């Protein structure tokens, strides 16, 4: 069983509040950022998303203009904690003025891809993720219409602003969450919760920190390189094709997982998801390369000892008709405590199929509707 996690339970959302796209002068550098390149990618899914892309370009340019105005001549690579926090607050104020706001009550948000999220509107109200500036701003409006944004997309836009202004920012992952880290000179850092618009000096106060455990702790809290960010977002698009009923397309899903891995093999979920496609999709049997696929799963499990990954590896053994090793592998997975996707019942069901000499495909055909 494969369930793409990492922030897929969340949604990626942006909004506009009566700001013309001509408000700020164009800056060609915005179109060279990772933000622009990745936001533009989902035109393949949504068709024309020029308005949403332009919103991002305007935000990048507006943030750059305000940073240059408020912090003239500052070398941010050696700035102190107070200056760094002021810059982050400045950027957050632009998100607010453009109508970006995280909304905790949104339901059914998994697998919305990038600018699809921009098109969902709601009314802003006072709740946990209003900081003081956000409260003052939205209370001053007659109509508090917003669009949603989630941690992933916040971080992606921060990275674009960082590229344009030479800010020492990194995107960092926690289970089910991402945040921004400002790297201070001398090895220190500031954690910035974009969804809150607040800074955290200690990791332990971050959202979703409580999901860390002795098994996954070494995998998370690592600052990502830009290659890893590219890998992550291509994985999101692949998962959209893989799981979202509106956009199902196994060939495009597999293509995007492979593109993601061309950027980085350090995302265990990407390795797992691509192998799972070979477990359940017969149209890819002509390209089955068992040694390569098993090596991918060994890498994924080595990075993160996750019950879901043992399920995938066991399914690969079963597809190869090696039921002895399939049973050994799935039993190992059942004994693993780290199970963020809650696949224990699926693993037990798959074990019963393997004991009957059935692969996952065969089990699904014999017992339709019992497996995802």
ABEGO torsion letter per residue (X at the ends): XBBBBGGAABBBBBBBBGBBAAABBBBAAAAABAAAAAAAAAAAAAEBAAAAAAAAAAAAAAAAAAAAAABBGBBAAABBAAAAAAAAAAAAAAAAAAGBBBBAABBGABGBBEAAAAABBBBBBBBAABBAAAAAAAAABABBBBBBBBAAAAAAAAAAAAAAAGBBBBBBBBBGBBBBBBBBBGGBBBBBBAAAGBBBABAAABBGAAABBAAAAAABGBBBBAAAAAAAAAAAAAAAAAABAAABBAAAAAAAAAAAAAABAABAAAAAAAAAAAAABAAAAAABBAAAAAAAAAAAAAABBBAAAAAAAAAAAAAAGBAAAAAAAAAAAAABABBAAGAAAAAAAAAAAAAAGBBAAAAAAABBGABX
